[in-house]
Amino acid sequence: MKALLKSMTFIIIFVVFVGFGVSVYVLQAPPVEQTKVPKLQIHTRTAVRGRPVVTSKPLAYTKDVYRFNLDRQYISNLNNDKLERELLFSAALTHRAKLKGAALDNALRTETDWQKMFANMTDNIRLGPSTPILEALLSGEEWLLKNATGAGYIVVKTGNQIDIYLPDLKEAFSTNKTELSTDLEVSTRQTNKQWFIKDKKYGQTYRITNGKENLIVYQQSKYEILTLLFEVDLAAQASLAKGKLSQELSQGFKIAKIPLAGRAEVSTIEEGVSWQVTDLSMTYNIRSEDDRLKVYLDLESRWLRIKADDNIIGWVQSERGTIFQPPPPIPSSRQLAKKRLLALIETLKEKVGILNEENKTQDTASR
C-alpha cells in the first residue's frame, strides 16, 4: 500500500512539473505580429506633400497603373452598373423567323427599329437618334449591336425570337488576367467618359476611361501608410500624465515637420501605457513600448503619411483615397493555446473571488 501511495505521489509530482513547464512555455509565446501595413489607395491623381497642410509644396503627384484596353461595347455594362452578362429583354422575330444566315442579318439591320424596341422594352436604356450598327458575330445566330457611343448589346436568336443581353465585362477582365470578385461597386464619374469599379473583397479600385478608340483600364495605386512617426525617451511620460506634451515630444513633432496647433489636447487611453493627442483634424497615438514612447499616426486623421516610392515620403488627404486594412495575422497553435490558457486563468480568478466573497458573507452571518 505504501509503495502504491509512493508511486501515485511521484506520478502527481511529475504531472504537476510537466504541466508547469508546458504552461510556462505556452505563456512565453511571442505576440501575434502584424507583418503587413494598412494601405491607402488614391482615388484621383493628387499631390504628395511634405507636411500635413495644403500650403506645403507638392513633392510629387500620384499616378494610376495602366492595365489593359477594352472594346467600347462594355460601356453598356458600366452605364448600367452591371458587369456580368445579363438578359435585358426578348422580342419576337415575327415574319423574319423563317430567314436564315445573311438574309436574317440584313433584315435585322434594315427592318428593325432598335431605338423604339429599347424604349419600349427597357426602363432606362436609350440608343440615341443615330442608327445603331449591327455586326454579325455568327451569321444568322448572334450579333453585336452598338450605338453611337460604342455601347454594345449581344443579340442572340433563340427559336422564333431574339434575346438581347448585356456583354460580360467580368469575363473581359478575366481574359486580361484580372479577376474580379462578386463584391463589386460600380460608380459613374462622367457618363460615357469615366467609371470606377471598386472590388471590396480584393481591396482594389479600377478607373476606366473612354479613350480615342478603346476603354482604358487603370488600377489605382496603393501606398503604404507610415503610422510610426518618431519615438522619444520614456521620461516624457511624466508630462503626459498631466495632460501635456513634454519639450522632447513637442520637438519630435517639429523635427517630423508636423505642425501642432496651440490647442492640441492630450488624453489618457490606458494609464501608464497609452495616450492620444488630438490636434484639430489630426489624431496621434502615443504608446509605451520597449522602454520608449512611440508616436503613431491614427488612421482617422485627415492627413495620412505615405511612402510613394523609395525616395518620396509625404502626406496626402485621407479623403482622397480608401484605406485598406491588412487581413488579421494567423496565430500559431502555441499562441492560440496561450490565449485559451489566459482565459482559463481569468475564469479561475473570478471563481476564486466569488468563493472568497461567499466565505466572507458566511463568516459575517455566523458572528
C-alpha positions in Angstrom: 0.0 0.0 0.0 2.8 2.3 0.9 4.6 1.5 -2.4 1.3 2.4 -4.3 1.0 5.7 -2.4 4.6 6.5 -3.1 4.2 5.7 -6.8 1.0 7.9 -7.0 2.8 10.8 -5.3 5.7 10.5 -7.7 3.2 10.5 -10.7 1.3 13.5 -9.4 4.6 15.5 -8.8 5.7 14.5 -12.3 2.4 15.6 -13.9 2.5 18.9 -12.0 6.1 19.5 -13.0 5.4 18.8 -16.7 2.2 20.8 -16.6 4.1 23.8 -15.1 6.8 23.5 -17.7 4.2 23.4 -20.5 2.3 26.3 -19.1 5.5 28.4 -18.8 6.3 27.5 -22.4 2.8 28.5 -23.7 2.7 31.8 -21.7 6.0 32.8 -23.2 4.6 32.6 -26.7 5.5 35.7 -28.7 2.7 38.2 -29.6 0.9 37.9 -32.9 2.8 40.2 -35.2 1.1 42.2 -37.9 3.5 41.8 -40.8 1.5 43.9 -43.3 0.7 47.6 -43.0 -2.6 49.4 -44.0 -2.5 51.0 -47.4 -4.2 54.0 -49.0 -5.5 53.6 -52.5 -5.6 57.0 -54.1 -8.9 57.9 -55.9 -7.6 60.6 -58.1 -4.3 62.0 -59.2 -3.2 64.1 -56.2 -0.2 65.9 -54.7 2.0 64.2 -52.2 3.1 67.0 -49.8 6.0 67.4 -47.5 3.9 68.1 -44.4 0.2 67.7 -43.5 -1.1 71.1 -44.6 -2.4 72.3 -48.0 0.0 75.2 -48.1 3.1 72.9 -48.4 4.5 72.5 -51.8 4.0 69.1 -53.7 6.8 66.6 -53.6 5.3 64.5 -56.3 1.9 63.5 -57.9 0.3 60.1 -57.6 -0.5 58.1 -60.7 -2.6 55.1 -61.6 -1.1 52.0 -63.2 -2.2 51.1 -66.7 -3.5 47.6 -67.1 -5.2 46.9 -70.5 -7.6 48.2 -73.1 -11.2 47.1 -73.7 -13.7 47.4 -76.5 -16.2 50.2 -76.1 -19.1 47.7 -76.1 -18.6 47.4 -72.3 -19.9 51.0 -71.9 -23.3 49.4 -71.7 -22.2 47.4 -68.6 -20.7 50.4 -66.9 -23.6 52.7 -67.6 -26.0 50.1 -66.1 -23.7 49.2 -63.1 -23.9 45.5 -64.1 -20.7 43.7 -65.0 -21.9 40.2 -65.9 -23.8 39.0 -69.0 -27.5 39.7 -68.3 -30.7 39.2 -70.3 -32.4 42.6 -70.8 -35.4 41.5 -72.8 -36.7 39.2 -75.6 -38.5 40.2 -78.8 -40.4 38.1 -81.4 -38.9 37.8 -84.9 -42.4 37.8 -86.4 -42.2 37.4 -90.3 -38.4 37.2 -90.1 -38.4 33.9 -88.2 -38.0 31.9 -91.3 -35.0 33.9 -92.6 -31.5 32.4 -92.1 -27.9 33.4 -92.5 -27.1 36.7 -94.3 -30.8 37.2 -95.1 -31.6 37.5 -91.4 -28.5 39.6 -90.8 -29.7 42.1 -93.4 -33.3 42.1 -92.2 -32.3 42.9 -88.6 -30.1 45.7 -89.9 -32.6 47.4 -92.2 -36.1 46.4 -90.9 -35.7 46.7 -87.1 -36.3 49.9 -85.2 -33.9 49.3 -82.4 -34.4 52.7 -80.8 -38.1 52.1 -80.4 -37.6 48.5 -79.3 -35.2 49.5 -76.4 -37.5 52.4 -75.4 -40.5 50.0 -75.2 -38.7 47.1 -73.6 -36.3 48.7 -71.1 -36.7 51.3 -68.3 -33.6 53.4 -68.8 -31.6 52.3 -71.8 -31.8 54.5 -74.8 -29.8 54.1 -78.0 -30.0 57.7 -79.2 -31.1 59.1 -82.5 -28.3 57.8 -84.6 -28.9 54.4 -86.4 -27.1 51.7 -84.4 -24.6 49.4 -86.1 -25.4 45.6 -86.1 -22.3 43.4 -86.5 -22.8 39.7 -87.2 -20.7 37.6 -84.8 -22.2 34.3 -86.1 -24.3 34.9 -89.3 -28.0 34.2 -88.6 -27.3 33.3 -85.0 -25.6 36.0 -83.0 -24.9 39.8 -83.4 -23.3 42.7 -81.6 -25.5 45.9 -81.6 -23.6 49.2 -81.0 -25.0 52.7 -80.6 -23.2 55.9 -81.4 -21.1 55.9 -78.1 -19.9 52.4 -78.8 -22.0 50.8 -76.1 -22.8 47.2 -77.1 -25.5 44.7 -76.7 -25.4 41.0 -77.6 -28.3 39.8 -79.7 -28.9 36.0 -79.9 -31.5 34.1 -81.9 -33.5 31.6 -79.8 -36.2 29.8 -81.8 -38.6 32.4 -83.2 -37.3 35.3 -81.0 -34.2 37.3 -80.3 -32.7 37.7 -76.8 -30.8 40.9 -76.0 -28.0 40.7 -73.4 -25.5 43.0 -71.7 -22.0 41.9 -72.5 -19.8 40.1 -69.9 -17.3 42.6 -68.6 -16.1 40.3 -65.8 -15.1 37.8 -68.4 -13.2 40.5 -70.3 -11.3 41.3 -67.1 -10.6 37.6 -66.6 -9.3 37.3 -70.2 -6.8 40.1 -69.3 -5.7 38.1 -66.2 -7.5 40.3 -63.7 -10.1 38.5 -61.6 -13.0 40.4 -60.1 -14.8 39.2 -57.0 -18.6 39.2 -56.5 -18.5 42.1 -54.1 -18.3 45.0 -56.5 -19.4 48.6 -56.6 -19.6 50.5 -59.9 -19.8 54.2 -60.0 -20.0 56.7 -62.9 -17.8 59.7 -62.6 -18.8 61.1 -66.0 -21.5 59.5 -68.2 -19.9 57.7 -71.2 -16.5 59.1 -70.1 -15.2 57.7 -66.8 -16.2 55.0 -64.4 -14.8 53.3 -61.3 -15.1 49.7 -60.2 -14.4 49.0 -56.5 -13.6 45.4 -55.7 -14.3 45.3 -51.9 -13.2 41.7 -51.4 -9.9 42.0 -53.1 -9.3 45.6 -52.0 -8.8 47.1 -55.5 -10.2 50.0 -57.4 -10.1 50.3 -61.2 -10.6 53.5 -63.2 -12.0 53.1 -66.7 -11.6 56.0 -69.1 -13.1 56.3 -72.6 -10.2 56.9 -74.8 -10.0 57.7 -78.5 -10.6 54.2 -79.7 -10.9 51.9 -76.6 -11.8 51.9 -73.0 -8.6 52.2 -70.9 -8.4 50.3 -67.6 -6.1 51.7 -64.8 -5.6 50.2 -61.4 -5.4 52.9 -58.7 -2.1 52.8 -56.9 -1.8 51.7 -53.3 0.7 53.3 -50.9 1.9 52.1 -47.5 0.6 54.3 -44.7 3.6 55.1 -42.4 2.0 55.2 -38.9 5.1 55.3 -36.7 6.3 58.9 -36.7 9.0 59.0 -34.1 10.0 57.9 -30.6 11.4 59.5 -27.5 12.8 58.6 -24.1 10.4 57.2 -21.5 11.0 60.2 -19.3 8.5 62.2 -21.4 5.7 60.1 -19.8 5.5 62.3 -16.8 4.1 65.3 -18.7 1.6 63.0 -20.5 0.1 62.0 -17.1 -0.5 65.7 -16.5 -2.2 66.1 -19.9 0.7 68.0 -21.5 3.4 67.3 -24.1 6.9 67.4 -22.9 9.5 69.6 -24.6 11.0 66.4 -26.1 7.7 65.3 -27.6 7.0 68.8 -29.0 10.5 68.8 -30.5 9.8 65.4 -32.0 6.7 66.7 -33.8 8.7 69.7 -35.1 11.5 67.5 -36.4 8.9 65.3 -38.2 7.6 68.5 -39.8 4.2 68.1 -38.2 2.8 71.4 -37.2 0.8 71.3 -33.9 -1.8 73.9 -33.1 -1.7 75.6 -29.7 -4.9 73.8 -28.8 -3.6 70.3 -29.1 -5.2 68.1 -26.4 -3.7 65.2 -24.6 -5.9 62.4 -23.1 -5.1 59.2 -21.4 -6.3 56.0 -23.0 -4.7 53.5 -20.6 -2.9 54.9 -17.6 0.8 54.5 -17.9 0.5 52.7 -21.3 -1.2 54.8 -24.0 -2.3 58.3 -24.7 -3.9 60.2 -27.5 -3.1 63.7 -28.9 -5.9 65.5 -30.8 -4.9 68.4 -32.9 -7.7 69.9 -35.0 -8.4 67.2 -37.6 -5.3 65.1 -36.8 -5.0 62.4 -34.2 -1.9 60.8 -32.8 -1.4 57.8 -30.5 1.4 57.6 -28.0 2.3 54.1 -26.6 4.8 52.9 -24.1 6.7 50.1 -25.9 10.1 48.6 -25.2 11.1 51.3 -22.7 10.4 54.0 -25.2 7.5 56.3 -26.0 6.4 55.7 -29.6 4.2 58.2 -31.5 1.9 56.8 -34.1 -0.4 58.4 -36.7 -4.1 57.5 -36.2 -5.8 56.3 -39.4 -8.8 58.5 -38.5 -6.7 61.6 -39.2 -7.5 64.0 -42.0 -3.9 63.6 -43.4 -2.1 60.3 -43.9 1.7 59.8 -44.3 2.5 57.5 -47.2 5.5 56.1 -49.0 5.1 56.9 -52.6 8.4 55.2 -53.6 11.8 54.5 -52.1 12.7 58.2 -52.3 9.4 60.0 -51.7 7.6 60.0 -48.4 4.9 62.6 -47.9 1.3 63.4 -46.8 -2.0 63.2 -48.7 -5.5 64.0 -47.5 -7.3 60.8 -46.4 -10.5 61.8 -48.2 -8.6 61.3 -51.5 -8.4 57.6 -51.1 -9.7 54.4 -49.4 -7.9 52.7 -46.5 -7.4 49.0 -46.9 -6.6 47.2 -43.7 -4.4 44.1 -44.0 -6.1 40.8 -43.1 -5.6 39.8 -39.4 -2.5 37.7 -38.8 -2.9 34.0 -38.3 -1.8 33.0 -34.8 0.3 29.8 -34.3 -1.0 26.8 -32.2 1.2 28.0 -29.3 -0.3 31.5 -29.5 -3.8 30.1 -29.6 -3.0 27.9 -26.6 -1.7 30.9 -24.7 -5.0 32.8 -25.4 -7.0 29.8 -24.1 -4.8 29.4 -21.0 -5.1 33.1 -20.1 -8.9 32.9 -20.5 -8.9 29.8 -18.2 -6.8 31.7 -15.6 -9.1 34.7 -15.7 -12.1 32.3 -15.2 -10.4 30.6 -12.2 -9.7 34.0 -10.7 -13.3 35.0 -11.0 -14.5 31.8 -9.4 -11.9 32.1 -6.5 -13.1 35.7 -6.0 -16.7 34.5 -5.8 -15.9 31.8 -3.3 -14.0 34.3 -1.1 -16.9 36.6 -1.1 -19.3 33.8 -0.2 -17.0 32.8 2.7 -16.8 36.3 4.0 -20.6 36.5 3.9 -21.0 33.2 5.8 -18.4 34.4 8.4 -20.3 37.6 8.9 -23.6 35.8 9.3 -22.2 33.3 11.8 -21.0 36.1 14.0 
